[in-house]
Structure formats: C-alpha cells, structure tokens
Amino acid sequence: MLAHHLNFAIHRSTPVHLGVTGSVAAYKSAEILRMLLQVGLDVSVTLTSGAAKFVSPLLFESLGASAVYTSLWDTPDSAFGHLEPAQKTKAMLVAPATANTLAKMAHGIADEILSTQYLAFQGPVLVAPTMNPRLFEASATQDNLALLQKRGVKILEPESGEMACGETGRGRLPNLEYMVIEVLRALTVQDMAGTHVLVTLGPTQEFFDPVRYWTNPSTGLMGACLAMAAWLRGAKVSVVHGPVDLWFPPDVARVPVVSARQMYEACIDLWPTQDIGLMSAAVSDFSPVPFTGGKFKKRDIQDGDMRVAFTSNPDILRTLGENKAPGQKLLGFCAETGNLEHWASFKLQEKHCDLMVANSVTAEGSGFAVPTNIVYVLDAKGRNETWPTLSKSEIGWRLMEWMTQLLD
C-alpha cells in the first residue's frame, strides 16, 4: 500500500543515495532499498567496511541498486566513487547510522568512503542513529547529533525497545516507511509550509444492529494520496478517516471515526482552523434505522421479508462549503456512474466548493479498491479538465497543484 500512495511522478527516477554502516540493523537496509525503489527512486548504495561484515554488497546489487560502493580504493569502475553521490544524487540517507559514523560526519573525518561522500555532499542529508542505548545517550553522541542538526542534517529519531544485546532503550532503527517518506519530503519543495489541510477518507459504517452495518468498498487510497501530497509539500495535515488500513507519518493528525455523523462532528470541529479541505471520503448518505432488539434474528421476521428504513445523514461537504471563511478553499469528490461533467458542475455549486472532482465508479480501472482513477475536474472559475486513467497518487499530486494555484 505504501507504494500506491507515495509513487508520485515528480519524484520518479530521482537519484538518491543510501549509506549503510556497521550495525546489527544493517540487514534492514536491504528492505529500505527495496522500498525506495518501489516508490520510483533511483538508488545508489555505500556500505562501510563494518556494514559489509553484516550484509553483502551483492545483495544490494541484486535488489537493483544503480551502484554499490564499498571502499575508497576498490572502485575499478570509477576512480571518483567518493565524489559521485555528490555529483549525481539529490538526497542522502544513512540508515543505520552508527555512533562511529556520526562522529566522523560531525567532525569532517574522511578516512573511509561513506564519511568522505558525506563531506562532499551538499544536498539534504538524513541519518537514522541506530546503536546500543548507552552509546546513543552518551554525551559525545548527543553532541555530535546536535552539531549535525545545526548544520541542517535531518535526525530520524530512533525507536525504543529491546536491542540485539538484550538491553532495552532508545537506539532501534526507526520505522522503515517513516524513513522512506522523509526522503521523499526532503526532495519536495515546501510550498505548502504553514498551510493547514483537512482530509477525509475511507468509508463510513452505519450499523443496523450490533453486528451488521451499511457501507461501501472504499479503501481510502485516493484520500491517502491527497494527504501525502499535501504533507510532502510541507502542510500540516489532519486526516479524519473511516475504518481503513493505511499508514501515515507520525505528525499527521489522525481522527478515526466509524459513522457519517461522527465524521461530520469531527470535520465541523476542525474546519475553522483549516486553510484547505479535501473531502474524499465515501460518506454514507443514509443510515439504517437501528434494530432495537439487539442482534437481528431471522426468526423475528414473520412474513419472510426483511424491511429496513433509512434516515438521511448530514451533508459534510455542503456544511463546510456553506461555512467557508474568507481564504478557505474546499475540494469535493463525487462518485458517479456516468455523466461526470454534469454532476461535477451541479455539485460544485450545490456544495459551495472551489474544486470538484467527479470520478467514475463503474469504469474499469477507476473507483473503489483500485490504484487508478478516471476523473473530470472543474473549478469555480470555469477551468475544467478530463484525466484518463492515472494512478491515484498522480491524481492526488495534480489536485494539490491545482489547489495551491487557487490559494494564490
């Protein structure tokens, strides 16, 4: 699922560099490489001599690294391997990063290939300190991290837990998805920094009795792509979501809900503090009238036919549109089975939106539970576009481009 909502075309084939040092956690760096490649990046790798004791350079070559460096001296294909990342790549991630490598980076020691590559590198650098808790908490290590941070290096804080040595404390390699997304953010222009964005996504579940509910097949992927596009560009993102299985960075505020009324209440509470609303959730328009006798039983039906009454749910999009403050912008989605242009135009006005996205839920490769979509987009100024089958990540990125233009 990670690749589906992070594989933005703007980053595709961007060269980045992965440095691996001599930590027990070095075996996880192969998975980091795989994930960086999965989201479309072009990745070269450097292993320190210590890292090569834990993992083989051949492993990274086999997984698809564009180049693998291991020594200042053993580079027959390139006499300038110590300079190539600085000449070719846009960001550097060192994960895991040992106390020894961090000390070399902090003090400009260039006695092996990775620290030399870092010294020559002028782009964004991220490090994931990974070591015994005693080494991590040592004053020298903390001073080195503070010095690197002062120079602009992004410190990916280690997690706490049981270490390979048996001790417990801070020093574990951070979440792999977190490191990948931070690399992508380092590559992205922060043109939405300071902007507050509210995103709704996923289905709602309207319970008929304690074990049965009315819902739809939404996975929340389209909304996740929107949320991540905004977050990558520096926005402060709040996500109100129905029951979904999606990962977000730790600083994305999550408000989990179940029913449409719960989503309505959460959005009404958050909306006054937001600059942009991206309403992609597949909210149930109606809720079944709850069965009052506990779990519904077949034997309770006398004539063999079950009849369920429904009541209308509050219209979240229209309510937010009617209560927009000056400067606030609102994007709505409408899932349709046909005539996308008509319904986009109608709902743009009815819901008081600035941008309306009509997507086909019956066309092949579009709608629920697929990684692609087919949409018609219309804004309040009359600009309109029809987009053929595109990945939802690409649609999310294009829509955020459009919304930022509306903010100007």
Contacts in CASP RR format, 6 or more apart in sequence:
PFRMAT RR
TARGET T0000
AUTHOR 0000-0000-0000
METHOD contacts of the structure
MODEL  1
MLAHHLNFAIHRSTPVHLGVTGSVAAYKSAEILRMLLQVGLDVSVTLTSG
AAKFVSPLLFESLGASAVYTSLWDTPDSAFGHLEPAQKTKAMLVAPATAN
TLAKMAHGIADEILSTQYLAFQGPVLVAPTMNPRLFEASATQDNLALLQK
RGVKILEPESGEMACGETGRGRLPNLEYMVIEVLRALTVQDMAGTHVLVT
LGPTQEFFDPVRYWTNPSTGLMGACLAMAAWLRGAKVSVVHGPVDLWFPP
DVARVPVVSARQMYEACIDLWPTQDIGLMSAAVSDFSPVPFTGGKFKKRD
IQDGDMRVAFTSNPDILRTLGENKAPGQKLLGFCAETGNLEHWASFKLQE
KHCDLMVANSVTAEGSGFAVPTNIVYVLDAKGRNETWPTLSKSEIGWRLM
EWMTQLLD
1 221 0 8 1.000
1 245 0 8 1.000
1 246 0 8 1.000
1 247 0 8 1.000
2 35 0 8 1.000
2 38 0 8 1.000
2 39 0 8 1.000
2 177 0 8 1.000
2 180 0 8 1.000
2 247 0 8 1.000
3 35 0 8 1.000
3 38 0 8 1.000
3 39 0 8 1.000
4 221 0 8 1.000
4 225 0 8 1.000
4 371 0 8 1.000
4 391 0 8 1.000
4 392 0 8 1.000
4 393 0 8 1.000
5 221 0 8 1.000
5 224 0 8 1.000
5 225 0 8 1.000
5 228 0 8 1.000
5 246 0 8 1.000
5 392 0 8 1.000
5 393 0 8 1.000
6 39 0 8 1.000
6 180 0 8 1.000
6 181 0 8 1.000
6 184 0 8 1.000
6 228 0 8 1.000
6 393 0 8 1.000
7 38 0 8 1.000
7 39 0 8 1.000
7 40 0 8 1.000
7 391 0 8 1.000
7 393 0 8 1.000
8 184 0 8 1.000
8 229 0 8 1.000
8 232 0 8 1.000
8 393 0 8 1.000
8 394 0 8 1.000
8 397 0 8 1.000
9 393 0 8 1.000
9 394 0 8 1.000
9 397 0 8 1.000
10 188 0 8 1.000
10 397 0 8 1.000
11 39 0 8 1.000
11 40 0 8 1.000
11 41 0 8 1.000
11 184 0 8 1.000
11 187 0 8 1.000
11 188 0 8 1.000
12 40 0 8 1.000
12 41 0 8 1.000
13 40 0 8 1.000
13 41 0 8 1.000
13 42 0 8 1.000
14 40 0 8 1.000
14 41 0 8 1.000
14 42 0 8 1.000
14 90 0 8 1.000
14 187 0 8 1.000
15 41 0 8 1.000
15 42 0 8 1.000
15 43 0 8 1.000
15 44 0 8 1.000
15 66 0 8 1.000
15 88 0 8 1.000
15 89 0 8 1.000
15 90 0 8 1.000
16 36 0 8 1.000
16 41 0 8 1.000
16 42 0 8 1.000
16 43 0 8 1.000
16 44 0 8 1.000
16 89 0 8 1.000
16 90 0 8 1.000
16 91 0 8 1.000
16 92 0 8 1.000
16 93 0 8 1.000
16 183 0 8 1.000
16 187 0 8 1.000
17 43 0 8 1.000
17 44 0 8 1.000
17 45 0 8 1.000
17 46 0 8 1.000
17 85 0 8 1.000
17 89 0 8 1.000
17 91 0 8 1.000
17 92 0 8 1.000
17 93 0 8 1.000
17 117 0 8 1.000
17 121 0 8 1.000
18 29 0 8 1.000
18 32 0 8 1.000
18 33 0 8 1.000
18 36 0 8 1.000
18 43 0 8 1.000
18 44 0 8 1.000
18 45 0 8 1.000
18 46 0 8 1.000
18 65 0 8 1.000
18 92 0 8 1.000
18 93 0 8 1.000
18 94 0 8 1.000
18 95 0 8 1.000
19 29 0 8 1.000
19 45 0 8 1.000
19 46 0 8 1.000
19 47 0 8 1.000
19 48 0 8 1.000
19 51 0 8 1.000
19 92 0 8 1.000
19 93 0 8 1.000
19 94 0 8 1.000
19 95 0 8 1.000
19 114 0 8 1.000
20 26 0 8 1.000
20 29 0 8 1.000
20 45 0 8 1.000
20 46 0 8 1.000
20 47 0 8 1.000
20 48 0 8 1.000
20 51 0 8 1.000
20 55 0 8 1.000
20 94 0 8 1.000
20 95 0 8 1.000
20 96 0 8 1.000
21 48 0 8 1.000
21 50 0 8 1.000
21 51 0 8 1.000
21 94 0 8 1.000
21 96 0 8 1.000
21 97 0 8 1.000
21 98 0 8 1.000
21 100 0 8 1.000
21 101 0 8 1.000
21 114 0 8 1.000
22 48 0 8 1.000
22 50 0 8 1.000
22 51 0 8 1.000
22 53 0 8 1.000
22 54 0 8 1.000
22 96 0 8 1.000
22 98 0 8 1.000
22 101 0 8 1.000
23 51 0 8 1.000
23 54 0 8 1.000
23 96 0 8 1.000
23 97 0 8 1.000
23 98 0 8 1.000
23 130 0 8 1.000
23 131 0 8 1.000
23 173 0 8 1.000
24 54 0 8 1.000
24 164 0 8 1.000
25 96 0 8 1.000
25 130 0 8 1.000
25 172 0 8 1.000
25 173 0 8 1.000
26 47 0 8 1.000
26 51 0 8 1.000
26 54 0 8 1.000
26 55 0 8 1.000
26 96 0 8 1.000
27 54 0 8 1.000
27 55 0 8 1.000
28 96 0 8 1.000
28 173 0 8 1.000
28 176 0 8 1.000
29 45 0 8 1.000
29 51 0 8 1.000
29 55 0 8 1.000
29 60 0 8 1.000
29 95 0 8 1.000
29 96 0 8 1.000
30 55 0 8 1.000
30 59 0 8 1.000
30 60 0 8 1.000
30 63 0 8 1.000
31 176 0 8 1.000
32 93 0 8 1.000
32 95 0 8 1.000
32 176 0 8 1.000
32 179 0 8 1.000
32 180 0 8 1.000
33 43 0 8 1.000
33 45 0 8 1.000
33 60 0 8 1.000
33 63 0 8 1.000
33 64 0 8 1.000
33 65 0 8 1.000
34 63 0 8 1.000
35 176 0 8 1.000
35 177 0 8 1.000
35 180 0 8 1.000
36 43 0 8 1.000
36 180 0 8 1.000
36 183 0 8 1.000
37 43 0 8 1.000
37 63 0 8 1.000
37 64 0 8 1.000
39 180 0 8 1.000
39 184 0 8 1.000
41 183 0 8 1.000
42 66 0 8 1.000
43 64 0 8 1.000
43 65 0 8 1.000
43 66 0 8 1.000
44 65 0 8 1.000
44 66 0 8 1.000
44 67 0 8 1.000
44 68 0 8 1.000
44 69 0 8 1.000
44 84 0 8 1.000
44 85 0 8 1.000
44 88 0 8 1.000
44 89 0 8 1.000
45 57 0 8 1.000
45 60 0 8 1.000
45 65 0 8 1.000
45 67 0 8 1.000
45 68 0 8 1.000
45 69 0 8 1.000
46 68 0 8 1.000
46 69 0 8 1.000
46 70 0 8 1.000
46 85 0 8 1.000
46 113 0 8 1.000
46 114 0 8 1.000
46 117 0 8 1.000
47 55 0 8 1.000
47 57 0 8 1.000
47 60 0 8 1.000
47 68 0 8 1.000
47 69 0 8 1.000
47 70 0 8 1.000
47 114 0 8 1.000
48 101 0 8 1.000
48 112 0 8 1.000
48 113 0 8 1.000
48 114 0 8 1.000
49 70 0 8 1.000
49 71 0 8 1.000
49 112 0 8 1.000
52 70 0 8 1.000
57 68 0 8 1.000
57 70 0 8 1.000
60 68 0 8 1.000
61 68 0 8 1.000
67 78 0 8 1.000
67 84 0 8 1.000
69 75 0 8 1.000
69 81 0 8 1.000
69 84 0 8 1.000
69 113 0 8 1.000
69 117 0 8 1.000
70 113 0 8 1.000
71 112 0 8 1.000
71 113 0 8 1.000
72 81 0 8 1.000
72 82 0 8 1.000
72 112 0 8 1.000
72 113 0 8 1.000
72 116 0 8 1.000
75 81 0 8 1.000
78 84 0 8 1.000
80 87 0 8 1.000
81 113 0 8 1.000
81 117 0 8 1.000
82 110 0 8 1.000
82 113 0 8 1.000
82 116 0 8 1.000
82 117 0 8 1.000
82 120 0 8 1.000
83 117 0 8 1.000
83 120 0 8 1.000
84 117 0 8 1.000
85 92 0 8 1.000
85 117 0 8 1.000
85 120 0 8 1.000
85 121 0 8 1.000
86 117 0 8 1.000
86 120 0 8 1.000
86 121 0 8 1.000
86 122 0 8 1.000
89 121 0 8 1.000
90 123 0 8 1.000
90 124 0 8 1.000
90 187 0 8 1.000
91 123 0 8 1.000
91 124 0 8 1.000
91 125 0 8 1.000
91 126 0 8 1.000
91 183 0 8 1.000
91 186 0 8 1.000
91 187 0 8 1.000
92 117 0 8 1.000
92 118 0 8 1.000
92 121 0 8 1.000
92 123 0 8 1.000
92 124 0 8 1.000
92 125 0 8 1.000
92 126 0 8 1.000
93 125 0 8 1.000
93 126 0 8 1.000
93 127 0 8 1.000
93 128 0 8 1.000
93 179 0 8 1.000
93 183 0 8 1.000
94 101 0 8 1.000
94 105 0 8 1.000
94 114 0 8 1.000
94 118 0 8 1.000
94 125 0 8 1.000
94 126 0 8 1.000
94 127 0 8 1.000
94 128 0 8 1.000
95 126 0 8 1.000
95 127 0 8 1.000
95 128 0 8 1.000
95 130 0 8 1.000
95 156 0 8 1.000
95 173 0 8 1.000
95 174 0 8 1.000
95 179 0 8 1.000
96 128 0 8 1.000
96 129 0 8 1.000
96 130 0 8 1.000
96 131 0 8 1.000
96 173 0 8 1.000
97 127 0 8 1.000
97 128 0 8 1.000
97 129 0 8 1.000
97 130 0 8 1.000
98 130 0 8 1.000
98 131 0 8 1.000
99 129 0 8 1.000
99 131 0 8 1.000
99 135 0 8 1.000
99 136 0 8 1.000
99 138 0 8 1.000
99 140 0 8 1.000
99 141 0 8 1.000
99 144 0 8 1.000
101 114 0 8 1.000
101 115 0 8 1.000
102 127 0 8 1.000
102 129 0 8 1.000
102 141 0 8 1.000
102 144 0 8 1.000
102 145 0 8 1.000
102 148 0 8 1.000
103 109 0 8 1.000
103 140 0 8 1.000
103 141 0 8 1.000
103 144 0 8 1.000
104 110 0 8 1.000
104 111 0 8 1.000
104 112 0 8 1.000
104 115 0 8 1.000
105 115 0 8 1.000
105 118 0 8 1.000
105 119 0 8 1.000
105 127 0 8 1.000
105 144 0 8 1.000
105 148 0 8 1.000
105 153 0 8 1.000
106 143 0 8 1.000
106 144 0 8 1.000
106 145 0 8 1.000
106 147 0 8 1.000
106 148 0 8 1.000
107 144 0 8 1.000
108 115 0 8 1.000
108 119 0 8 1.000
109 115 0 8 1.000
110 116 0 8 1.000
110 119 0 8 1.000
118 125 0 8 1.000
124 154 0 8 1.000
124 186 0 8 1.000
124 187 0 8 1.000
125 152 0 8 1.000
125 153 0 8 1.000
125 154 0 8 1.000
126 153 0 8 1.000
126 154 0 8 1.000
126 155 0 8 1.000
126 156 0 8 1.000
126 179 0 8 1.000
126 182 0 8 1.000
126 183 0 8 1.000
126 186 0 8 1.000
127 148 0 8 1.000
127 153 0 8 1.000
127 154 0 8 1.000
127 155 0 8 1.000
127 156 0 8 1.000
128 156 0 8 1.000
128 158 0 8 1.000
128 173 0 8 1.000
128 174 0 8 1.000
128 179 0 8 1.000
129 136 0 8 1.000
129 141 0 8 1.000
129 145 0 8 1.000
129 155 0 8 1.000
129 156 0 8 1.000
129 157 0 8 1.000
129 158 0 8 1.000
129 171 0 8 1.000
130 158 0 8 1.000
130 171 0 8 1.000
130 172 0 8 1.000
130 173 0 8 1.000
131 141 0 8 1.000
131 158 0 8 1.000
131 171 0 8 1.000
132 163 0 8 1.000
132 165 0 8 1.000
132 167 0 8 1.000
132 171 0 8 1.000
133 163 0 8 1.000
133 167 0 8 1.000
133 168 0 8 1.000
133 169 0 8 1.000
133 170 0 8 1.000
133 171 0 8 1.000
134 167 0 8 1.000
135 141 0 8 1.000
136 158 0 8 1.000
136 170 0 8 1.000
136 171 0 8 1.000
137 170 0 8 1.000
145 155 0 8 1.000
148 155 0 8 1.000
149 155 0 8 1.000
154 182 0 8 1.000
154 186 0 8 1.000
156 174 0 8 1.000
156 178 0 8 1.000
156 179 0 8 1.000
156 182 0 8 1.000
157 170 0 8 1.000
157 174 0 8 1.000
158 170 0 8 1.000
158 171 0 8 1.000
158 172 0 8 1.000
158 173 0 8 1.000
158 174 0 8 1.000
159 170 0 8 1.000
159 171 0 8 1.000
159 172 0 8 1.000
159 173 0 8 1.000
159 174 0 8 1.000
159 175 0 8 1.000
160 168 0 8 1.000
160 169 0 8 1.000
160 170 0 8 1.000
160 171 0 8 1.000
160 172 0 8 1.000
161 168 0 8 1.000
161 169 0 8 1.000
161 170 0 8 1.000
161 171 0 8 1.000
161 172 0 8 1.000
162 168 0 8 1.000
162 169 0 8 1.000
163 169 0 8 1.000
163 171 0 8 1.000
163 172 0 8 1.000
177 247 0 8 1.000
178 249 0 8 1.000
178 250 0 8 1.000
181 228 0 8 1.000
181 231 0 8 1.000
181 232 0 8 1.000
181 249 0 8 1.000
182 249 0 8 1.000
184 232 0 8 1.000
185 231 0 8 1.000
185 232 0 8 1.000
185 234 0 8 1.000
188 232 0 8 1.000
188 233 0 8 1.000
188 234 0 8 1.000
189 233 0 8 1.000
190 233 0 8 1.000
190 234 0 8 1.000
191 233 0 8 1.000
191 234 0 8 1.000
191 404 0 8 1.000
192 230 0 8 1.000
192 233 0 8 1.000
192 234 0 8 1.000
192 235 0 8 1.000
192 400 0 8 1.000
192 404 0 8 1.000
193 233 0 8 1.000
193 234 0 8 1.000
193 235 0 8 1.000
194 234 0 8 1.000
194 235 0 8 1.000
194 236 0 8 1.000
195 230 0 8 1.000
195 234 0 8 1.000
195 235 0 8 1.000
195 236 0 8 1.000
195 275 0 8 1.000
195 276 0 8 1.000
195 407 0 8 1.000
196 235 0 8 1.000
196 236 0 8 1.000
196 238 0 8 1.000
196 273 0 8 1.000
196 274 0 8 1.000
196 275 0 8 1.000
196 276 0 8 1.000
197 227 0 8 1.000
197 230 0 8 1.000
197 235 0 8 1.000
197 236 0 8 1.000
197 237 0 8 1.000
197 238 0 8 1.000
197 274 0 8 1.000
197 275 0 8 1.000
197 276 0 8 1.000
197 277 0 8 1.000
197 278 0 8 1.000
198 238 0 8 1.000
198 240 0 8 1.000
198 267 0 8 1.000
198 270 0 8 1.000
198 271 0 8 1.000
198 274 0 8 1.000
198 276 0 8 1.000
198 277 0 8 1.000
198 278 0 8 1.000
199 223 0 8 1.000
199 226 0 8 1.000
199 227 0 8 1.000
199 230 0 8 1.000
199 237 0 8 1.000
199 238 0 8 1.000
199 239 0 8 1.000
199 240 0 8 1.000
199 277 0 8 1.000
199 278 0 8 1.000
199 280 0 8 1.000
200 223 0 8 1.000
200 239 0 8 1.000
200 240 0 8 1.000
200 241 0 8 1.000
200 263 0 8 1.000
200 267 0 8 1.000
200 278 0 8 1.000
200 279 0 8 1.000
200 280 0 8 1.000
200 281 0 8 1.000
200 283 0 8 1.000
200 316 0 8 1.000
201 218 0 8 1.000
201 220 0 8 1.000
201 222 0 8 1.000
201 223 0 8 1.000
201 224 0 8 1.000
201 226 0 8 1.000
201 227 0 8 1.000
201 239 0 8 1.000
201 240 0 8 1.000
201 241 0 8 1.000
201 242 0 8 1.000
201 244 0 8 1.000
201 246 0 8 1.000
201 280 0 8 1.000
201 281 0 8 1.000
202 218 0 8 1.000
202 219 0 8 1.000
202 220 0 8 1.000
202 223 0 8 1.000
202 241 0 8 1.000
202 242 0 8 1.000
202 243 0 8 1.000
202 244 0 8 1.000
202 280 0 8 1.000
202 281 0 8 1.000
202 282 0 8 1.000
203 215 0 8 1.000
203 216 0 8 1.000
203 217 0 8 1.000
203 218 0 8 1.000
203 220 0 8 1.000
203 242 0 8 1.000
203 243 0 8 1.000
203 244 0 8 1.000
203 281 0 8 1.000
203 282 0 8 1.000
203 284 0 8 1.000
204 215 0 8 1.000
204 242 0 8 1.000
204 257 0 8 1.000
204 258 0 8 1.000
204 259 0 8 1.000
204 260 0 8 1.000
204 262 0 8 1.000
204 263 0 8 1.000
204 281 0 8 1.000
204 282 0 8 1.000
204 283 0 8 1.000
204 284 0 8 1.000
205 213 0 8 1.000
205 214 0 8 1.000
205 215 0 8 1.000
205 242 0 8 1.000
205 243 0 8 1.000
205 258 0 8 1.000
205 259 0 8 1.000
205 284 0 8 1.000
206 213 0 8 1.000
206 214 0 8 1.000
206 215 0 8 1.000
206 259 0 8 1.000
206 260 0 8 1.000
206 284 0 8 1.000
206 286 0 8 1.000
206 287 0 8 1.000
206 288 0 8 1.000
206 313 0 8 1.000
207 213 0 8 1.000
207 214 0 8 1.000
207 258 0 8 1.000
207 259 0 8 1.000
207 288 0 8 1.000
207 290 0 8 1.000
208 214 0 8 1.000
208 288 0 8 1.000
208 290 0 8 1.000
208 291 0 8 1.000
208 296 0 8 1.000
208 308 0 8 1.000
209 290 0 8 1.000
209 291 0 8 1.000
209 293 0 8 1.000
209 294 0 8 1.000
209 295 0 8 1.000
209 296 0 8 1.000
210 294 0 8 1.000
210 295 0 8 1.000
211 295 0 8 1.000
212 296 0 8 1.000
214 284 0 8 1.000
214 286 0 8 1.000
214 287 0 8 1.000
214 288 0 8 1.000
214 310 0 8 1.000
215 284 0 8 1.000
216 282 0 8 1.000
216 284 0 8 1.000
216 368 0 8 1.000
217 368 0 8 1.000
217 369 0 8 1.000
218 244 0 8 1.000
218 281 0 8 1.000
218 282 0 8 1.000
218 368 0 8 1.000
218 369 0 8 1.000
219 244 0 8 1.000
219 245 0 8 1.000
219 246 0 8 1.000
219 368 0 8 1.000
219 369 0 8 1.000
220 241 0 8 1.000
220 244 0 8 1.000
220 246 0 8 1.000
220 280 0 8 1.000
220 281 0 8 1.000
220 282 0 8 1.000
221 246 0 8 1.000
221 369 0 8 1.000
221 371 0 8 1.000
221 392 0 8 1.000
222 280 0 8 1.000
222 333 0 8 1.000
222 359 0 8 1.000
222 373 0 8 1.000
222 392 0 8 1.000
222 395 0 8 1.000
222 396 0 8 1.000
223 278 0 8 1.000
223 280 0 8 1.000
223 281 0 8 1.000
223 392 0 8 1.000
223 396 0 8 1.000
224 244 0 8 1.000
224 246 0 8 1.000
224 248 0 8 1.000
225 392 0 8 1.000
225 393 0 8 1.000
225 395 0 8 1.000
225 396 0 8 1.000
225 397 0 8 1.000
226 278 0 8 1.000
226 280 0 8 1.000
226 396 0 8 1.000
226 399 0 8 1.000
226 400 0 8 1.000
227 237 0 8 1.000
227 239 0 8 1.000
227 248 0 8 1.000
227 252 0 8 1.000
227 278 0 8 1.000
228 248 0 8 1.000
228 393 0 8 1.000
229 393 0 8 1.000
229 396 0 8 1.000
229 397 0 8 1.000
229 399 0 8 1.000
229 400 0 8 1.000
230 237 0 8 1.000
230 276 0 8 1.000
230 278 0 8 1.000
230 400 0 8 1.000
231 237 0 8 1.000
231 248 0 8 1.000
231 249 0 8 1.000
231 252 0 8 1.000
233 400 0 8 1.000
233 404 0 8 1.000
235 276 0 8 1.000
236 251 0 8 1.000
236 253 0 8 1.000
237 248 0 8 1.000
237 252 0 8 1.000
237 253 0 8 1.000
238 252 0 8 1.000
238 253 0 8 1.000
238 254 0 8 1.000
238 255 0 8 1.000
238 270 0 8 1.000
238 274 0 8 1.000
239 248 0 8 1.000
239 252 0 8 1.000
239 253 0 8 1.000
239 254 0 8 1.000
239 255 0 8 1.000
240 255 0 8 1.000
240 257 0 8 1.000
240 263 0 8 1.000
240 266 0 8 1.000
240 267 0 8 1.000
240 270 0 8 1.000
240 281 0 8 1.000
241 254 0 8 1.000
241 255 0 8 1.000
241 256 0 8 1.000
241 257 0 8 1.000
241 281 0 8 1.000
242 256 0 8 1.000
242 257 0 8 1.000
242 258 0 8 1.000
242 263 0 8 1.000
242 281 0 8 1.000
243 256 0 8 1.000
243 258 0 8 1.000
248 254 0 8 1.000
255 266 0 8 1.000
255 270 0 8 1.000
257 263 0 8 1.000
257 266 0 8 1.000
259 284 0 8 1.000
259 287 0 8 1.000
260 283 0 8 1.000
260 284 0 8 1.000
260 285 0 8 1.000
260 287 0 8 1.000
260 313 0 8 1.000
260 314 0 8 1.000
260 316 0 8 1.000
261 287 0 8 1.000
261 313 0 8 1.000
261 314 0 8 1.000
263 281 0 8 1.000
263 283 0 8 1.000
263 316 0 8 1.000
264 313 0 8 1.000
264 314 0 8 1.000
264 316 0 8 1.000
264 319 0 8 1.000
267 316 0 8 1.000
267 319 0 8 1.000
267 320 0 8 1.000
268 319 0 8 1.000
268 320 0 8 1.000
271 277 0 8 1.000
271 320 0 8 1.000
271 323 0 8 1.000
271 328 0 8 1.000
272 325 0 8 1.000
274 328 0 8 1.000
275 327 0 8 1.000
275 328 0 8 1.000
275 329 0 8 1.000
275 407 0 8 1.000
276 328 0 8 1.000
276 329 0 8 1.000
276 330 0 8 1.000
276 331 0 8 1.000
276 403 0 8 1.000
276 407 0 8 1.000
277 320 0 8 1.000
277 328 0 8 1.000
277 329 0 8 1.000
277 330 0 8 1.000
277 331 0 8 1.000
278 331 0 8 1.000
278 332 0 8 1.000
278 399 0 8 1.000
278 403 0 8 1.000
279 316 0 8 1.000
279 317 0 8 1.000
279 320 0 8 1.000
279 330 0 8 1.000
279 331 0 8 1.000
279 332 0 8 1.000
279 333 0 8 1.000
280 332 0 8 1.000
280 333 0 8 1.000
281 316 0 8 1.000
282 335 0 8 1.000
282 368 0 8 1.000
283 313 0 8 1.000
283 316 0 8 1.000
284 313 0 8 1.000
285 312 0 8 1.000
285 313 0 8 1.000
286 310 0 8 1.000
286 311 0 8 1.000
286 312 0 8 1.000
286 313 0 8 1.000
287 310 0 8 1.000
287 311 0 8 1.000
287 313 0 8 1.000
288 308 0 8 1.000
288 309 0 8 1.000
288 310 0 8 1.000
289 308 0 8 1.000
289 309 0 8 1.000
289 310 0 8 1.000
289 311 0 8 1.000
296 306 0 8 1.000
315 351 0 8 1.000
317 330 0 8 1.000
317 332 0 8 1.000
317 351 0 8 1.000
317 353 0 8 1.000
318 350 0 8 1.000
318 351 0 8 1.000
318 352 0 8 1.000
320 330 0 8 1.000
321 330 0 8 1.000
321 351 0 8 1.000
321 352 0 8 1.000
321 353 0 8 1.000
322 352 0 8 1.000
324 330 0 8 1.000
324 352 0 8 1.000
327 407 0 8 1.000
329 354 0 8 1.000
329 355 0 8 1.000
329 403 0 8 1.000
329 406 0 8 1.000
329 407 0 8 1.000
330 351 0 8 1.000
330 352 0 8 1.000
330 353 0 8 1.000
330 354 0 8 1.000
330 355 0 8 1.000
331 353 0 8 1.000
331 354 0 8 1.000
331 355 0 8 1.000
331 356 0 8 1.000
331 357 0 8 1.000
331 399 0 8 1.000
331 403 0 8 1.000
332 347 0 8 1.000
332 351 0 8 1.000
332 353 0 8 1.000
332 355 0 8 1.000
332 356 0 8 1.000
332 357 0 8 1.000
333 356 0 8 1.000
333 357 0 8 1.000
333 358 0 8 1.000
333 359 0 8 1.000
334 343 0 8 1.000
334 344 0 8 1.000
334 347 0 8 1.000
334 356 0 8 1.000
334 357 0 8 1.000
334 358 0 8 1.000
334 359 0 8 1.000
335 359 0 8 1.000
335 361 0 8 1.000
335 367 0 8 1.000
335 368 0 8 1.000
336 343 0 8 1.000
336 358 0 8 1.000
336 359 0 8 1.000
336 360 0 8 1.000
336 361 0 8 1.000
337 360 0 8 1.000
337 361 0 8 1.000
337 362 0 8 1.000
338 360 0 8 1.000
338 362 0 8 1.000
340 358 0 8 1.000
340 359 0 8 1.000
340 360 0 8 1.000
340 375 0 8 1.000
340 376 0 8 1.000
340 386 0 8 1.000
341 358 0 8 1.000
341 376 0 8 1.000
341 378 0 8 1.000
341 384 0 8 1.000
343 358 0 8 1.000
344 356 0 8 1.000
344 357 0 8 1.000
344 358 0 8 1.000
344 376 0 8 1.000
344 377 0 8 1.000
344 378 0 8 1.000
344 384 0 8 1.000
345 356 0 8 1.000
345 378 0 8 1.000
347 353 0 8 1.000
347 356 0 8 1.000
347 358 0 8 1.000
348 355 0 8 1.000
348 356 0 8 1.000
348 378 0 8 1.000
348 379 0 8 1.000
348 380 0 8 1.000
353 380 0 8 1.000
354 379 0 8 1.000
354 380 0 8 1.000
354 403 0 8 1.000
354 406 0 8 1.000
355 377 0 8 1.000
355 378 0 8 1.000
355 379 0 8 1.000
355 380 0 8 1.000
355 399 0 8 1.000
355 402 0 8 1.000
355 403 0 8 1.000
355 406 0 8 1.000
356 377 0 8 1.000
356 378 0 8 1.000
356 379 0 8 1.000
357 375 0 8 1.000
357 376 0 8 1.000
357 377 0 8 1.000
357 399 0 8 1.000
358 375 0 8 1.000
358 376 0 8 1.000
358 377 0 8 1.000
358 378 0 8 1.000
359 366 0 8 1.000
359 367 0 8 1.000
359 373 0 8 1.000
359 374 0 8 1.000
359 375 0 8 1.000
359 376 0 8 1.000
360 366 0 8 1.000
360 367 0 8 1.000
360 374 0 8 1.000
360 375 0 8 1.000
361 367 0 8 1.000
361 368 0 8 1.000
363 374 0 8 1.000
365 372 0 8 1.000
365 373 0 8 1.000
365 374 0 8 1.000
365 389 0 8 1.000
366 372 0 8 1.000
366 373 0 8 1.000
366 374 0 8 1.000
366 375 0 8 1.000
366 389 0 8 1.000
367 373 0 8 1.000
367 374 0 8 1.000
371 391 0 8 1.000
371 392 0 8 1.000
372 389 0 8 1.000
372 390 0 8 1.000
372 391 0 8 1.000
372 392 0 8 1.000
373 387 0 8 1.000
373 389 0 8 1.000
373 390 0 8 1.000
373 392 0 8 1.000
373 395 0 8 1.000
374 387 0 8 1.000
374 388 0 8 1.000
374 389 0 8 1.000
374 390 0 8 1.000
375 386 0 8 1.000
375 387 0 8 1.000
375 390 0 8 1.000
375 395 0 8 1.000
376 384 0 8 1.000
376 385 0 8 1.000
376 386 0 8 1.000
376 387 0 8 1.000
377 384 0 8 1.000
377 385 0 8 1.000
377 386 0 8 1.000
377 387 0 8 1.000
377 399 0 8 1.000
377 402 0 8 1.000
378 384 0 8 1.000
379 402 0 8 1.000
379 406 0 8 1.000
387 395 0 8 1.000
387 398 0 8 1.000
390 398 0 8 1.000
END
